[in-house]
Amino acid sequence: MNKHAKITVDCGGASEHAVNPYLFGHFVEDIRDHMEAMLAFPLKDMDFESESETKREISGSWYAYTNGRGTKYALEAPAPKHSGRAQRIRSLSDDEAYAGIAQKAALKGPADYTVKVVARASVELKKLIVEAADRRTGDTLGRVSIALTSHNWREYETSLSVSRACVDAELRVYIPAEHPRWKDHVSTGMLWLDHVSLLAADSIAMVKREVIDMTRDLNAGMMRLSGNYISAYHWEHGIGPVLERPVMYNEAWGGWTSKYFGTDEFIAFCRELGVEPLISVNDGSGTPREAAEWIQYCNGDADTPMGALRAANGHPEPYGVKYWEIGNEVWGQWQVGTCSAEEFAARTVSFAEAMKAADPSIVLLACGHHDQEWNKPVLEQAGELIDYLTLHIYHGYGPFGMNRDTPAEDRYKAIAAFPEFTRYYVQETTKSIKANPKHAHVKIAVTEYNTMYYPNTIRKGLPNEHTLGAAVANAANLNEMLRGSDMVHIGSFSDLVNGWLGGCIRVGDYYADQYCGKQSGWSGRPLDVYGTPTYEVLKLYANRGLRHMLPARAECDTFAVPALKKTPVALDALPELDVAAGVNGAGDTVTVFIVNRGLEEVNAVLELAAFDAAEETVLYEITGDSYDAINSVFEPENILCRDRVVSAAEWQRGVPLRPSSVYAAVFQAKV
């Protein structure tokens, strides 16, 4: 039996406050494969930073490429000022061998790559070959010869044209067998490589063009640079000549930090996208002075010490970074520098004073929590110095006492209840903020949010964070943030590319945790770039041009979540339709977001009061056959946002809304 609902929107009751476009922000972090997936470098261990994975002394992902029995390999100190290590390769003349190193890679094509090599060689070696080949067929895909002109370290740059795409290619760097012969073995036949990289020529700000294009479509408003790693990150390690930046261990997530995406690259990324940067400072292992110097590096004139350093790095004009965040999940035991709320409050005061001294015009965010026992001391001590208190809201079925043995429909209902918790946390935090006039000006920034299907410590196949059900939950959560947008000005979906559980842009065939699951390339489609169902939701919401919210009401059936643990919100009668509505700045376009959280189709009648709408409406729909439906490298367009025209008469009769689906009805004023 079909269910019925009625949606009413009061178009005459537009909110006084304006919806901040930063509400639709995103988030990048040096976490797991986030940077590897985002950046346009197909090679790993470009600075020979990793330990050998074979019996030979060859760094990390590289392996021997030689036909010589006597070819010797060793790892040495890098070139002066450079980081990582140098790979030494020695070929004995009587082997008449080619000698070098190779690495598996997935290469686009036909495409051009910029090749950069830092090398030195013994004087009889005259040229170096960089070659791409198909590992399966042996076909040469591209080849370039580099003349070795110095016994000392030198940087060489050239272009490599790859004739066709190859997901199982081999990139070889070697001295060819056709080199001059030498009789002695004293200071002969030796090649040192300090750096080898390929960069796709169509990349933008060193980021994959496909990622740039997909991110641009998200209309993000704001891009946040932060995450767990930031509390052990020292910004000065990520500026200046890239090869001279140190190779640093990622204390939060393991592996190496990406020295290729520092402050200047992040700003270039934001400017390319036309979004506002938000930077978190290191308050965990850093100092107030360090944070202040980072601000001066970004915002100071070229005659200031750090501004002069920025100018020397090729950026004479100040960046003008306005939004700065103090602390990332400082309340968490996993965070470097974790402490009590009282200790963090004192820390916030010292950081805020130093940061404001560096640039009084900045807007400051401070680490908050959905637990008000954390927020109250922070507001009491530091509230007068900050502009925003942050919340991180991840929602899953663990807090309900559920596990993987709980019936799937009950787990889905738990995830669909996401906005109820967001509403509660925002309301409670607002009470804490408004409790004292000295910090009543503070607003809320939800600087991380996503579904998180607990328990998340064990990966078994594809994570639910990529499903249509997750998209439904995230859409309903956005509705709640929009309803609370008088207080909630900033949102950052966690996160942008791969990396953590729910990166909305997927590069290749990694899923949640590549360290505990399948290796990249297992599908044969490591070059594919696509969006999750939640990506479709985020793109839909951010591009509707909302300026003011409108009162909206849904008369519909309800559902209950069978929680096995006590929860802070009532879950016995949740509306199946989650509705939010808004109008653009000109007042001539009304958008109604409708999320059917239920498990059955609903026939919905929609009425607009005080708005003379045109006869036809565009209805956007994100739906699928099941709340478990996903996009993958095999079916990247399984769940897409599609649109159709709906007449006013259809809305009066009722439009069918599919279960576990997301809608946006866009009404234009009658001309």
Secondary structure, 3 states (H helix, E strand, C coil): CCEEEEEEEECCCCCCCCCCHHHHEEEECCCCCHHHHHECCCCCCCCCCCCECCCCCCECCCEEEECCCCCEEEEECCCCCCCCCEEEEECCHHHCCCEEEEEEEEECCCEEEEEEEEEEECCCCCEEEEEEEECCCCCEEEEEEEECCCCCCEEEEEEEEECCCEEEEEEEEEECCCCCCCCCCCCCCEEEEEEEEEEECCCECCECHHHHHHHHHCCCCEEEECCHHHHHCCHHHHCCCHHHCCCCECCCCCCECCCCCCHHHHHHHHHHHCCEEEEEECCCCCCHHHHHHHHHHHHCCCCCHHHHHHHHCCCCCCCCCCEEEECCCCCCCCCCCCCCHHHHHHHHHHHHHHHHHHCCCCEEEECCCCCHHHHHHHHHHHHHHCCEEEEEEEECCHHHCCCCCCCHHHHHHHHHCHHHHHHHHHHHHHHHHHCCHHHCCCEEEEEEEEECCCCCCCCCCCCHHHEHHHHHHHHHHHHHHHHCCCCEEEEEECCCECCCCCCCEEECCCCCCCCCCCCCCCCCCCCCEEECHHHHHHHHHHCCCCCEEECEEEECCEECCCCCCCCCCCCCCEECEEEEEEECCCCCEEEEEEEECCCCCEEEEEEEECCCECCEEEEEEECCCCCCCECCCCCCCCCCEEEEEEEHHHHHHCEEECCCEEEEEEEEECC
